[in-house]
Amino acid sequence: MDFSFLLNWYYIELLLKGLFMTLIFAVLAITFGSIIAIIPVTFRLSKNKILNIIGTSYVELIRGTPLLVQALLIYSLFK
């Protein structure tokens, strides 16, 4: 396999742009995921029985469902 095309600056620039966009999306996903996760975690750690049940149900539902199934459900809801 010949990787000589990587010596062309055009392709190096494209690869660096892709790397940069991937890093930006990863940081944004971690940031927003952490912010969104604070609510169910707070509910789950609550001493209030109702909030605890809501938080536990949400966490078990999200963690117990495969990501592809979640993506298909979200897609079908917003289609």
N, CA, C and O of each residue as an XYZ file, in Angstrom:
316
protein
N       0.839     -1.164      0.000
C       0.000      0.000      0.000
C       0.893      1.240      0.000
O       1.865      1.317      0.752
N       0.559      2.188     -0.835
C       1.386      3.373     -1.005
C       0.770      4.555     -0.262
O      -0.360      4.950     -0.546
N       1.503      5.111      0.674
C       1.028      6.250      1.451
C       1.714      7.543      1.022
O       1.791      8.493      1.801
N       2.206      7.583     -0.193
C       2.919      8.770     -0.655
C       1.985      9.978     -0.787
O       2.450     11.117     -0.782
N       0.688      9.744     -0.904
C      -0.249     10.866     -1.009
C      -0.237     11.714      0.268
O      -0.620     12.883      0.238
N       0.202     11.127      1.388
C       0.262     11.877      2.638
C       1.346     12.946      2.620
O       1.343     13.842      3.464
N       2.265     12.865      1.678
C       3.305     13.875      1.577
C       2.802     15.146      0.910
O       3.473     16.178      0.946
N       1.637     15.075      0.310
C       1.035     16.243     -0.323
C       0.421     17.128      0.763
O      -0.354     16.644      1.587
N       0.758     18.410      0.770
C       0.299     19.328      1.817
C      -1.227     19.418      1.865
O      -1.794     19.601      2.942
N      -1.893     19.296      0.735
C      -3.350     19.374      0.683
C      -3.963     18.295      1.574
O      -4.896     18.578      2.327
N      -3.462     17.082      1.501
C      -4.008     15.989      2.297
C      -3.630     16.126      3.778
O      -4.415     15.779      4.660
N      -2.451     16.623      4.032
C      -2.048     16.849      5.425
C      -2.963     17.891      6.056
O      -3.379     17.745      7.205
N      -3.272     18.935      5.305
C      -4.173     19.981      5.801
C      -5.568     19.414      6.080
O      -6.177     19.735      7.100
N      -6.066     18.578      5.179
C      -7.374     17.958      5.396
C      -7.376     17.070      6.639
O      -8.323     17.099      7.426
N      -6.324     16.288      6.813
C      -6.232     15.420      7.975
C      -6.155     16.230      9.270
O      -6.771     15.856     10.268
N      -5.412     17.327      9.266
C      -5.315     18.165     10.456
C      -6.645     18.846     10.776
O      -7.006     18.977     11.946
N      -7.378     19.282      9.743
C      -8.711     19.861      9.964
C      -9.646     18.821     10.559
O     -10.414     19.122     11.473
N      -9.585     17.597     10.044
C     -10.423     16.525     10.579
C     -10.072     16.199     12.016
O     -10.960     15.960     12.834
N      -8.787     16.187     12.334
C      -8.354     15.947     13.708
C      -8.849     17.045     14.630
O      -9.332     16.765     15.727
N      -8.733     18.290     14.194
C      -9.181     19.425     14.996
C     -10.697     19.355     15.253
O     -11.143     19.564     16.381
N     -11.481     19.064     14.216
C     -12.929     18.967     14.378
C     -13.295     17.807     15.303
O     -14.218     17.929     16.109
N     -12.590     16.696     15.197
C     -12.841     15.551     16.065
C     -12.575     15.911     17.521
O     -13.352     15.544     18.401
N     -11.492     16.621     17.780
C     -11.184     17.034     19.149
C     -12.216     18.012     19.688
O     -12.602     17.929     20.853
N     -12.665     18.937     18.845
C     -13.698     19.884     19.280
C     -14.985     19.137     19.633
O     -15.581     19.393     20.679
N     -15.415     18.222     18.773
C     -16.642     17.468     19.046
C     -16.501     16.605     20.296
O     -17.458     16.469     21.059
N     -15.341     16.029     20.515
C     -15.123     15.203     21.705
C     -15.220     16.048     22.975
O     -15.866     15.644     23.942
N     -14.583     17.217     22.976
C     -14.642     18.100     24.147
C     -16.070     18.579     24.393
O     -16.526     18.603     25.536
N     -16.777     18.960     23.334
C     -18.168     19.401     23.492
C     -19.055     18.266     24.007
O     -19.905     18.489     24.869
N     -18.865     17.064     23.490
C     -19.672     15.924     23.928
C     -19.431     15.615     25.399
O     -20.374     15.346     26.142
N     -18.182     15.652     25.817
C     -17.873     15.387     27.227
C     -18.449     16.482     28.115
O     -19.006     16.194     29.174
N     -18.318     17.739     27.690
C     -18.823     18.861     28.483
C     -20.339     18.801     28.628
O     -20.857     18.845     29.743
N     -21.053     18.702     27.508
C     -22.512     18.686     27.572
C     -23.034     17.406     28.221
O     -24.035     17.438     28.937
N     -22.367     16.287     27.977
C     -22.774     15.041     28.623
C     -22.641     15.116     30.128
O     -23.494     14.610     30.857
N     -21.581     15.741     30.596
C     -21.384     15.893     32.045
C     -22.426     16.823     32.646
O     -22.953     16.559     33.726
N     -22.720     17.909     31.946
C     -23.730     18.848     32.440
C     -25.108     18.189     32.492
O     -25.839     18.341     33.470
N     -25.456     17.456     31.434
C     -26.767     16.795     31.392
C     -26.853     15.689     32.435
O     -27.937     15.429     32.957
N     -25.745     15.033     32.753
C     -25.751     13.918     33.697
C     -25.890     14.368     35.146
O     -26.190     13.552     36.017
N     -25.680     15.639     35.415
C     -25.766     16.123     36.794
C     -27.181     15.970     37.355
O     -27.339     15.650     38.533
N     -28.204     16.190     36.541
C     -29.591     16.129     37.026
C     -29.980     14.726     37.481
O     -30.431     14.585     38.618
N     -29.834     13.675     36.662
C     -30.213     12.351     37.154
C     -29.345     11.863     38.323
O     -29.821     11.134     39.194
N     -28.078     12.268     38.332
C     -27.213     11.861     39.443
C     -27.688     12.515     40.732
O     -27.716     11.880     41.787
N     -28.059     13.777     40.643
C     -28.573     14.475     41.821
C     -29.865     13.823     42.299
O     -30.062     13.641     43.500
N     -30.736     13.474     41.372
C     -31.981     12.790     41.742
C     -31.680     11.449     42.393
O     -32.291     11.085     43.398
N     -30.738     10.720     41.817
C     -30.442      9.381     42.318
C     -29.820      9.415     43.715
O     -30.043      8.504     44.512
N     -29.063     10.428     44.009
C     -28.437     10.551     45.324
C     -29.339     11.225     46.357
O     -28.981     11.333     47.530
N     -30.509     11.674     45.913
C     -31.432     12.372     46.807
C     -32.022     11.416     47.845
O     -32.199     10.226     47.586
N     -32.320     11.959     49.014
C     -32.976     11.161     50.049
C     -34.491     11.136     49.857
O     -35.192     10.351     50.496
N     -34.987     11.996     48.975
C     -36.402     11.989     48.633
C     -36.687     10.734     47.806
O     -36.047     10.500     46.781
N     -37.642      9.937     48.253
C     -37.931      8.635     47.634
C     -38.359      8.782     46.169
O     -37.920      8.012     45.315
N     -39.209      9.761     45.878
C     -39.728      9.934     44.511
C     -38.598     10.349     43.562
O     -38.467      9.795     42.471
N     -37.782     11.326     43.981
C     -36.667     11.755     43.131
C     -35.663     10.627     42.931
O     -35.095     10.474     41.849
N     -35.448      9.840     43.982
C     -34.526      8.713     43.887
C     -35.035      7.689     42.869
O     -34.251      7.170     42.074
N     -36.309      7.400     42.885
C     -36.895      6.444     41.935
C     -36.790      6.977     40.505
O     -36.454      6.233     39.584
N     -37.080      8.272     40.326
C     -36.988      8.876     38.993
C     -35.548      8.813     38.478
O     -35.309      8.428     37.333
N     -34.601      9.190     39.323
C     -33.196      9.167     38.921
C     -32.705      7.767     38.621
O     -32.014      7.549     37.626
N     -33.054      6.815     39.472
C     -32.630      5.433     39.260
C     -33.258      4.865     37.985
O     -32.585      4.180     37.215
N     -34.539      5.146     37.762
C     -35.212      4.658     36.551
C     -34.557      5.221     35.300
O     -34.325      4.493     34.335
N     -34.261      6.509     35.315
C     -33.633      7.143     34.156
C     -32.259      6.532     33.876
O     -31.943      6.187     32.738
N     -31.456      6.404     34.919
C     -30.099      5.867     34.740
C     -30.160      4.426     34.239
O     -29.418      4.063     33.326
N     -31.020      3.611     34.811
C     -31.119      2.212     34.380
C     -31.647      2.102     32.948
O     -31.211      1.237     32.189
N     -32.579      2.973     32.583
C     -33.121      2.946     31.227
C     -32.044      3.326     30.210
O     -31.882      2.647     29.197
N     -31.324      4.387     30.470
C     -30.307      4.857     29.529
C     -29.126      3.883     29.474
O     -28.633      3.570     28.390
N     -28.673      3.406     30.630
C     -27.517      2.498     30.631
C     -27.880      1.100     30.159
O     -27.012      0.367     29.684
N     -29.149      0.715     30.282
C     -29.573     -0.626     29.900
C     -29.989     -0.757     28.445
O     -30.226     -1.865     27.963
N     -30.079      0.364     27.744
C     -30.499      0.350     26.352
C     -29.282      0.567     25.456
O     -28.499      1.486     25.700
N     -29.108     -0.252     24.431
C     -27.976     -0.045     23.521
C     -28.057      1.324     22.824
O     -29.149      1.827     22.558
N     -26.917      1.906     22.540
C     -26.853      3.233     21.948
C     -27.546      3.286     20.589
O     -28.169      4.292     20.251
N     -27.443      2.221     19.817
C     -28.086      2.207     18.503
C     -29.606      2.269     18.646
O     -30.270      2.947     17.862
N     -30.157      1.577     19.623
C     -31.601      1.622     19.862
C     -32.015      3.033     20.271
O     -33.037      3.534     19.802
N     -31.236      3.678     21.137
C     -31.533      5.054     21.538
C     -31.500      5.988     20.341
O     -32.374      6.842     20.194
N     -30.498      5.830     19.485
C     -30.385      6.678     18.300
C     -31.578      6.484     17.372
O     -32.096      7.457     16.825
N     -32.020      5.245     17.187
C     -33.184      4.985     16.334
C     -34.461      5.563     16.939
O     -35.313      6.071     16.210
N     -34.603      5.492     18.260
C     -35.778      6.074     18.917
C     -35.784      7.587     18.770
O     -36.818      8.176     18.457
N     -34.660      8.208     18.990
C     -34.576      9.675     18.853
C     -34.845     10.078     17.405
O     -35.544     11.056     17.144
N     -34.288      9.321     16.477
C     -34.511      9.618     15.056
C     -35.985      9.506     14.712
O     -36.523     10.366     14.014
N     -36.640      8.469     15.185
C     -38.057      8.281     14.839
C     -38.945      9.305     15.537
O     -40.005      9.653     15.017
N     -38.534      9.790     16.701
C     -39.332     10.817     17.382
C     -39.252     12.167     16.681
O     -40.245     12.892     16.630
N     -38.099     12.511     16.148
C     -37.899     13.819     15.548
C     -37.932     13.805     14.022
O     -37.533     14.776     13.379
N     -38.402     12.721     13.455
C     -38.456     12.586     11.989
C     -39.572     13.415     11.416
O     -39.771     13.426     10.201
